[in-house]
Amino acid sequence: MLDSGASTSLVYEGKSLVRYTPRPVPNVVALVTPKLASKSTCVVIPN
């Protein structure tokens, strides 16, 4: 899973102390070996 850094941002008294807006990232990135991918029911869409 990729992270924009927002989940590790410094927060104090409920407010973020980071002065940037994190860029959007993909929800999930899975690295699967070809051997496992051939047996999977997951749909793999190559870019």
C-alpha angles and dihedrals in degrees: 000000000000121000129203090209094254093114091056096045119128112258126188124184091347096307126108114239093200114104099207136076110238115239117243116260133189114280095231136008115187124190108206128176115238090244092058094039092059090058096044128104090209118110112239116201113190119210 
